[in-house]
């Protein structure tokens, strides 16, 4: 490879690098001004709306920015949303169970309300049997009344717990859940007071029995056992703690699902939404979104590479040959016949001939680097896009690679096939000037190790058909 060839390569590489840096820096400035695209899917109505900075916008996003796909009016305790983007897959899972209080004790175990139930100890310990019986009967009557009242009230704790859960599971959106939850805080406080009262009543009766060795009637003992079981259920199943935990789930985040999708190196983004019922007893029919949702990406620049067949126009090497002629001075032939071997002391005389090269097309294999803007539709034609600037390298014989600079069009929605055209710097062999001047004349045939041609880079036209990798 000669010095001239090396210099050309350096200049070509420097020019390509400079132009690439210019395009990339322009792209960065362009992308900085763009905004994220918000797509909102209303689960209840099945409608889609897209906005940029709060203003209605088409389903188009500037390259380098994000697409935020959000589902609203969507109960995540009843449904699971699987939102799939072309570049990112994300599963919006159901909240991890109902959030409950971390406390393991109820308010009723921290303090006891006065039961209002007392045994007349003086009359009970009196030597008069009548007074003693009256004291026991009065205590049992009051105890029975209070036990019946608690037995009537305690089931409301369990009922409220499932009422809150049902409200959470049947709400279509946060506003509806919020409206239905009005008054739950006060009701939970009443249930907590009911539990504390029942717990205090049980403790008071058991203490009185133990301290006074007081036998109670079978009826009172039955009601006492019934209330104990009810209070135990409330405690063991943590109804009050669960009610507080369920109430904490009435928040907006549990009625939405979203996915953020980047648009790096994407011409379009396909978003699919799959709704899976988690609680089939609560799930209802709903309008489905039309899948996939396609978002076009605009702006920015892409760098792609393609390879294929290249056609050089009028880039053939010079074809030359020598026609032998008789040399009367050649030794060994007195008749003037041609001495083809050129033996003796004579020299071989020849006529230099060349073939007139008509316009020719030479196919070779090459590759191109394309730098082009996204969504650059060519002349408004469907599925035909401008391929931007193309730089490349082609194969050649020995040290004869070709260099390309051009443009072209990409065909098809996937932009896989390209038709390119431009100029190529191709190394072409031609006669040395001193031999160019003697075409058709008699010359002494050069020795076998003497070259009469030179190889220089020349600009020619090229076309190519390539496949985008």
C-alpha positions as CSV (number, residue, x, y, z in Angstrom):
1,X,0.0,0.0,0.0
2,X,1.6,3.3,-1.1
3,X,1.7,6.5,0.9
4,X,-0.9,8.1,-1.3
5,X,-3.4,5.3,-0.5
6,X,-2.7,5.7,3.3
7,X,-3.3,9.4,3.2
8,X,-6.6,9.0,1.4
9,X,-7.7,6.5,4.0
10,X,-6.9,8.8,6.9
11,X,-8.7,11.7,5.4
12,X,-11.8,9.6,4.6
13,X,-11.9,8.2,8.2
14,X,-11.5,11.7,9.7
15,X,-14.3,13.1,7.5
16,X,-16.7,10.3,8.5
17,X,-15.9,10.6,12.2
18,X,-16.4,14.4,12.1
19,X,-19.8,14.1,10.4
20,X,-20.9,11.4,12.8
21,X,-20.1,13.5,15.8
22,X,-21.9,16.5,14.3
23,X,-25.0,14.4,13.7
24,X,-25.0,12.9,17.2
25,X,-24.5,16.3,18.9
26,X,-27.4,17.7,16.9
27,X,-29.5,14.7,18.0
28,X,-28.8,15.4,21.6
29,X,-29.9,19.0,21.4
30,X,-33.0,18.0,19.5
31,X,-34.0,15.3,22.1
32,X,-33.6,17.6,25.1
33,X,-36.6,19.6,24.2
34,X,-39.0,16.6,23.9
35,X,-41.5,15.5,26.6
36,X,-42.8,12.2,27.9
37,X,-46.1,10.8,26.5
38,X,-48.8,9.9,29.0
39,X,-51.4,7.3,27.8
40,X,-54.3,6.8,30.2
41,X,-56.5,3.7,29.8
42,X,-59.9,4.0,31.6
43,X,-60.6,0.4,32.7
44,X,-64.3,1.1,33.2
45,X,-65.0,2.7,29.9
46,X,-62.3,1.1,27.8
47,X,-61.2,4.5,26.4
48,X,-57.6,5.6,25.7
49,X,-56.3,9.2,26.0
50,X,-52.8,10.5,25.3
51,X,-51.4,13.8,26.6
52,X,-48.0,15.6,26.7
53,X,-47.7,18.1,29.6
54,X,-51.4,17.9,30.1
55,X,-52.4,18.7,26.5
56,X,-54.1,16.3,24.2
57,X,-51.6,14.7,21.8
58,X,-51.4,11.9,19.2
59,X,-49.8,8.5,19.9
60,X,-46.4,9.8,19.0
61,X,-43.4,10.3,21.3
62,X,-40.1,12.1,20.8
63,X,-37.1,9.7,20.7
64,X,-35.2,9.5,23.9
65,X,-38.3,10.2,26.1
66,X,-40.6,7.8,27.9
67,X,-44.0,6.5,27.4
68,X,-46.0,6.3,30.7
69,X,-49.0,3.9,30.3
70,X,-51.4,4.2,33.1
71,X,-54.6,2.3,33.9
72,X,-57.2,4.1,36.0
73,X,-60.5,3.1,37.6
74,X,-58.9,-0.3,38.2
75,X,-59.2,-2.3,41.4
76,X,-55.9,-4.1,41.9
77,X,-57.4,-6.3,44.6
78,X,-59.7,-7.9,42.0
79,X,-57.6,-7.7,38.8
80,X,-54.0,-8.1,37.8
81,X,-52.7,-6.0,34.9
82,X,-50.0,-7.4,32.7
83,X,-48.7,-4.5,30.7
84,X,-46.1,-5.4,28.0
85,X,-44.0,-3.0,26.1
86,X,-41.8,-3.7,23.1
87,X,-38.7,-2.9,25.1
88,X,-39.7,-3.6,28.6
89,X,-41.9,-6.2,30.3
90,X,-43.4,-5.4,33.6
91,X,-46.0,-7.2,35.7
92,X,-48.1,-5.0,38.0
93,X,-48.8,-7.5,40.7
94,X,-51.7,-7.5,43.1
95,X,-50.9,-5.8,46.4
96,X,-49.3,-8.2,48.8
97,X,-52.4,-9.1,50.8
98,X,-54.4,-6.6,52.8
99,X,-52.3,-4.4,54.9
100,X,-52.9,-5.0,58.5
101,X,-51.7,-3.5,61.7
102,X,-48.4,-4.7,63.1
103,X,-49.8,-4.6,66.6
104,X,-50.5,-8.0,68.2
105,X,-52.7,-6.7,71.0
106,X,-56.0,-4.9,70.8
107,X,-57.0,-1.8,72.7
108,X,-59.2,-4.0,74.9
109,X,-56.2,-5.8,76.3
110,X,-54.5,-2.5,77.3
111,X,-57.3,-1.3,79.5
112,X,-60.8,-2.4,80.7
113,X,-63.9,-0.3,80.8
114,X,-65.8,-0.5,84.1
115,X,-68.5,-3.3,83.7
116,X,-71.0,-1.5,85.9
117,X,-71.7,-5.0,87.4
118,X,-71.2,-5.4,91.1
119,X,-72.2,-8.0,93.7
120,X,-73.7,-6.6,96.9
121,X,-71.0,-8.2,99.1
122,X,-72.7,-7.1,102.4
123,X,-76.0,-8.8,101.5
124,X,-74.3,-11.8,100.0
125,X,-72.2,-12.4,103.1
126,X,-75.2,-11.8,105.4
127,X,-76.5,-14.5,107.7
128,X,-80.0,-13.8,106.4
129,X,-80.6,-16.3,103.5
130,X,-83.2,-14.1,102.0
131,X,-80.8,-11.2,101.6
132,X,-78.2,-13.5,100.2
133,X,-80.6,-14.9,97.6
134,X,-81.7,-11.4,96.7
135,X,-78.1,-10.3,96.1
136,X,-77.3,-13.3,94.0
137,X,-80.5,-13.0,91.9
138,X,-79.9,-9.3,91.3
139,X,-76.3,-9.9,90.2
140,X,-77.3,-12.7,87.9
141,X,-80.1,-10.7,86.4
142,X,-77.8,-7.7,85.7
143,X,-75.0,-10.1,84.5
144,X,-77.5,-11.8,82.1
145,X,-78.7,-8.5,80.7
146,X,-75.1,-7.3,80.1
147,X,-74.1,-10.6,78.6
148,X,-77.0,-10.6,76.2
149,X,-76.2,-7.0,75.2
150,X,-72.6,-8.0,74.4
151,X,-73.6,-11.2,72.7
152,X,-75.8,-9.0,70.5
153,X,-73.1,-6.4,69.8
154,X,-69.9,-8.5,69.3
155,X,-71.0,-10.2,66.0
156,X,-71.0,-6.6,64.5
157,X,-67.2,-6.6,64.7
158,X,-66.9,-9.5,62.3
159,X,-69.7,-8.1,60.1
160,X,-67.9,-4.7,59.8
161,X,-64.6,-6.4,59.0
162,X,-66.1,-8.1,56.0
163,X,-68.2,-5.1,55.0
164,X,-64.9,-3.1,54.8
165,X,-63.3,-5.8,52.7
166,X,-66.3,-6.1,50.4
167,X,-66.4,-2.3,49.9
168,X,-62.7,-2.4,48.9
169,X,-63.2,-5.3,46.5
170,X,-66.4,-3.9,44.8
171,X,-65.2,-0.3,44.3
172,X,-64.6,0.6,40.6
173,X,-62.3,3.5,41.4
174,X,-60.7,5.4,44.2
175,X,-63.4,8.0,44.5
176,X,-66.1,5.4,44.8
177,X,-64.1,3.5,47.5
178,X,-63.5,6.7,49.3
179,X,-67.2,7.6,49.3
180,X,-68.2,4.2,50.5
181,X,-65.6,4.2,53.3
182,X,-67.1,7.3,54.9
183,X,-68.0,6.5,58.5
184,X,-65.8,3.4,58.8
185,X,-63.4,5.2,61.2
186,X,-66.2,5.9,63.7
187,X,-67.7,2.4,63.2
188,X,-64.3,0.8,63.9
189,X,-64.0,2.9,67.1
190,X,-67.5,1.6,68.2
191,X,-66.5,-2.0,67.5
192,X,-63.3,-1.5,69.5
193,X,-65.3,-0.2,72.4
194,X,-67.7,-3.1,72.1
195,X,-64.8,-5.6,72.2
196,X,-63.3,-3.8,75.2
197,X,-66.7,-3.8,77.0
198,X,-67.3,-7.5,76.4
199,X,-63.7,-8.4,77.5
200,X,-64.1,-6.3,80.6
201,X,-67.4,-7.9,81.4
202,X,-66.0,-11.4,81.2
203,X,-63.1,-10.4,83.4
204,X,-65.4,-8.8,86.0
205,X,-67.7,-11.8,86.2
206,X,-64.9,-14.3,86.5
207,X,-63.2,-12.2,89.2
208,X,-66.5,-11.9,91.2
209,X,-67.0,-15.7,90.9
210,X,-63.5,-16.5,92.1
211,X,-63.4,-13.9,94.9
212,X,-66.8,-14.8,96.3
213,X,-67.0,-18.4,95.4
214,X,-70.2,-17.5,93.7
215,X,-72.2,-20.1,91.9
216,X,-74.1,-18.9,88.8
217,X,-77.2,-20.3,87.2
218,X,-76.8,-22.6,84.2
219,X,-78.4,-19.9,82.0
220,X,-75.9,-17.3,83.0
221,X,-73.0,-19.8,82.7
222,X,-74.2,-20.6,79.2
223,X,-74.3,-17.0,78.1
224,X,-70.9,-16.5,79.7
225,X,-69.4,-19.3,77.7
226,X,-71.1,-18.0,74.5
227,X,-69.6,-14.5,74.9
228,X,-66.2,-16.0,75.8
229,X,-66.1,-17.8,72.4
230,X,-67.2,-14.7,70.6
231,X,-64.5,-12.6,72.2
232,X,-61.9,-15.3,71.6
233,X,-62.8,-15.4,67.8
234,X,-62.4,-11.6,67.6
235,X,-59.0,-11.8,69.3
236,X,-57.7,-14.9,67.4
237,X,-58.8,-13.7,64.0
238,X,-57.7,-10.1,64.7
239,X,-60.8,-8.6,63.3
240,X,-60.1,-5.2,64.7
241,X,-56.5,-5.1,63.5
242,X,-57.6,-6.3,60.1
243,X,-60.3,-3.6,59.9
244,X,-57.6,-0.9,60.5
245,X,-55.3,-2.5,58.0
246,X,-58.1,-2.7,55.4
247,X,-59.0,0.9,55.9
248,X,-55.4,1.8,55.1
249,X,-55.7,0.3,51.7
250,X,-58.3,2.9,50.6
251,X,-55.7,4.9,48.7
252,X,-55.3,5.9,45.1
253,X,-52.3,3.7,44.3
254,X,-54.4,0.6,44.7
255,X,-56.8,1.7,42.0
256,X,-54.2,2.3,39.3
257,X,-51.5,0.4,37.4
258,X,-48.7,1.9,35.3
259,X,-45.6,1.1,33.3
260,X,-42.9,3.4,32.1
261,X,-41.4,2.4,28.8
262,X,-38.2,4.0,27.4
263,X,-38.0,4.7,23.6
264,X,-34.2,4.2,23.1
265,X,-33.5,2.9,19.6
266,X,-37.2,2.2,18.8
267,X,-39.1,3.2,15.7
268,X,-42.4,2.4,17.3
269,X,-43.5,0.9,20.6
270,X,-46.2,-1.7,20.8
271,X,-48.0,-1.9,24.2
272,X,-50.3,-4.8,25.1
273,X,-52.6,-5.0,28.1
274,X,-53.8,-8.2,29.6
275,X,-56.3,-8.1,32.5
276,X,-56.4,-11.2,34.7
277,X,-59.1,-11.6,37.4
278,X,-57.6,-12.4,40.7
279,X,-60.9,-12.6,42.6
280,X,-63.3,-14.2,40.1
281,X,-66.3,-13.8,42.5
282,X,-65.9,-10.0,42.4
283,X,-64.7,-9.7,38.8
284,X,-67.2,-8.3,36.3
285,X,-67.4,-7.9,32.5
286,X,-65.4,-4.9,31.3
287,X,-64.6,-3.3,27.9
288,X,-61.3,-4.5,26.7
289,X,-58.6,-2.3,25.1
290,X,-57.8,-3.0,21.5
291,X,-54.3,-4.6,21.5
292,X,-51.7,-3.6,20.7
293,X,-51.5,0.1,21.3
294,X,-49.0,1.4,18.8
295,X,-47.0,4.5,19.6
296,X,-44.8,6.0,16.9
297,X,-41.4,7.4,17.8
298,X,-40.2,10.5,16.1
299,X,-37.1,12.7,16.1
300,X,-33.5,11.8,16.9
301,X,-31.1,9.9,14.7
302,X,-30.3,6.3,14.2
303,X,-27.2,4.5,13.2
304,X,-27.7,1.2,11.4
305,X,-25.5,-1.1,9.3
306,X,-26.3,-2.9,6.1
307,X,-24.5,-5.2,3.7
308,X,-25.2,-6.3,0.2
309,X,-24.2,-6.1,-3.5
310,X,-22.6,-2.9,-4.9
311,X,-22.4,-1.9,-8.5
312,X,-19.6,0.4,-9.7
313,X,-20.2,2.3,-12.9
314,X,-17.3,2.6,-15.3
315,X,-14.7,1.5,-12.8
316,X,-12.8,-1.2,-14.8
317,X,-9.1,-1.4,-14.9
318,X,-7.4,-0.6,-18.2
319,X,-7.0,-3.7,-20.3
320,X,-3.8,-3.8,-22.4
321,X,-1.8,-6.3,-24.5
322,X,1.1,-6.3,-27.0
323,X,0.9,-7.3,-30.7
324,X,4.1,-8.8,-32.0
325,X,5.6,-7.5,-35.2
326,X,8.5,-8.8,-37.4
327,X,11.9,-7.3,-36.5
328,X,14.2,-7.4,-39.6
329,X,17.2,-6.6,-37.4
330,X,16.5,-9.7,-35.3
331,X,19.2,-12.3,-35.6
332,X,18.6,-15.7,-37.2
333,X,16.1,-14.7,-39.9
334,X,17.6,-13.4,-43.2
335,X,14.2,-13.7,-44.9
336,X,12.6,-11.1,-42.6
337,X,10.3,-13.6,-40.9
338,X,9.1,-12.9,-37.4
339,X,11.5,-14.1,-34.7
340,X,8.9,-14.9,-32.0
341,X,11.6,-16.0,-29.5
342,X,13.7,-12.9,-30.0
343,X,16.9,-15.0,-29.7
344,X,20.2,-13.8,-30.8
345,X,21.2,-10.2,-30.1
346,X,18.0,-8.7,-31.6
347,X,15.1,-7.2,-29.5
348,X,11.4,-7.9,-29.7
349,X,9.3,-5.1,-31.1
350,X,5.6,-4.9,-30.2
351,X,2.6,-2.6,-30.6
352,X,0.8,-1.6,-27.4
353,X,-2.9,-2.0,-27.6
354,X,-5.8,-1.3,-25.2
355,X,-9.4,-2.2,-25.2
356,X,-11.9,0.6,-25.4
357,X,-13.8,0.2,-22.1
358,X,-17.4,0.9,-22.6
359,X,-19.5,1.9,-19.6
360,X,-19.5,-1.2,-17.4
361,X,-21.0,-2.3,-14.2
362,X,-18.9,-4.2,-11.7
363,X,-20.6,-6.0,-8.8
364,X,-18.8,-6.4,-5.5
365,X,-19.7,-7.1,-1.8
366,X,-19.7,-4.1,0.6
367,X,-21.2,-2.7,3.8
368,X,-22.6,0.7,4.7
369,X,-23.2,2.6,7.9
370,X,-26.4,4.7,7.8
371,X,-27.0,7.8,9.9
372,X,-30.6,8.9,9.4
373,X,-33.5,10.6,11.3
374,X,-36.5,8.5,12.5
375,X,-39.9,8.7,10.8
376,X,-38.3,10.3,7.7
377,X,-40.9,9.3,5.2
378,X,-39.6,9.8,1.6
379,X,-41.8,12.1,-0.5
380,X,-44.8,11.0,1.6
381,X,-44.7,7.5,0.2
382,X,-46.0,4.7,2.4
383,X,-43.3,2.5,3.9
384,X,-40.6,4.3,2.0
385,X,-38.1,6.2,4.2
386,X,-35.1,8.4,3.6
387,X,-31.9,6.5,4.6
388,X,-30.0,9.6,5.6
389,X,-26.2,9.6,5.0
390,X,-24.3,6.5,4.2
391,X,-20.6,5.7,4.6
392,X,-19.1,2.4,3.7
393,X,-16.4,0.1,2.6
394,X,-16.3,-2.5,-0.2
395,X,-14.2,-5.5,-1.0
396,X,-11.6,-5.4,-3.7
397,X,-8.7,-7.4,-5.1
398,X,-5.6,-7.3,-2.8
399,X,-5.2,-3.8,-1.4
400,X,-8.0,-2.2,-3.5
401,X,-10.9,-1.6,-1.1
402,X,-13.6,0.9,-2.1
403,X,-15.0,3.8,-0.1
404,X,-18.6,5.0,-0.3
405,X,-20.5,8.2,0.4
406,X,-24.1,8.4,-0.5
407,X,-27.7,8.2,0.4
408,X,-30.8,6.1,-0.3
409,X,-34.2,4.9,0.7
410,X,-35.4,2.2,3.1
411,X,-38.3,0.0,2.1
412,X,-41.0,-1.6,4.2
413,X,-42.3,-0.9,7.7
414,X,-39.3,-2.7,9.2
415,X,-36.9,-0.7,7.0
416,X,-34.9,-3.8,6.2
417,X,-34.2,-3.4,2.5
418,X,-32.3,-0.4,1.1
419,X,-31.5,1.0,-2.3
420,X,-28.5,3.3,-2.1
421,X,-26.6,5.5,-4.5
422,X,-23.7,7.9,-4.4
423,X,-20.0,8.3,-5.2
424,X,-17.3,5.8,-4.5
425,X,-13.6,6.2,-4.3
426,X,-12.3,3.1,-6.1
427,X,-8.8,2.2,-7.1
428,X,-8.4,1.8,-10.9
429,X,-5.4,0.7,-12.8
430,X,-4.5,2.8,-15.9
431,X,-1.4,3.1,-18.2
432,X,1.5,5.2,-17.1
433,X,1.6,8.5,-19.0
434,X,4.7,7.5,-21.0
435,X,3.0,4.4,-22.3
436,X,-0.3,6.2,-22.7
437,X,1.4,8.4,-25.3
438,X,2.7,5.4,-27.3
439,X,-0.6,3.6,-27.7
440,X,-0.7,2.0,-31.2
441,X,3.0,2.6,-31.8
442,X,6.0,0.3,-32.0
443,X,7.8,0.0,-28.8
444,X,10.3,-2.3,-27.2
445,X,8.4,-4.9,-25.1
446,X,9.0,-4.2,-21.4
447,X,10.7,-6.8,-19.3
448,X,8.4,-9.1,-17.4
449,X,9.1,-7.4,-14.0
450,X,8.4,-3.9,-15.3
451,X,4.9,-2.6,-14.7
452,X,3.4,-0.2,-17.2
453,X,0.3,0.7,-15.2
454,X,-0.4,2.7,-12.0
455,X,-3.3,2.3,-9.5
456,X,-5.0,5.5,-8.3
457,X,-8.3,6.2,-6.5
458,X,-10.9,7.8,-8.7
459,X,-14.4,8.9,-8.0
460,X,-17.2,6.9,-9.7
461,X,-20.9,6.5,-9.3
462,X,-22.3,3.5,-7.4
463,X,-25.6,1.9,-6.7
464,X,-26.3,-0.9,-4.1
465,X,-29.0,-3.1,-2.8
466,X,-28.4,-3.9,0.9
467,X,-30.1,-5.5,3.9
468,X,-30.3,-3.7,7.2
469,X,-28.7,-5.8,9.9
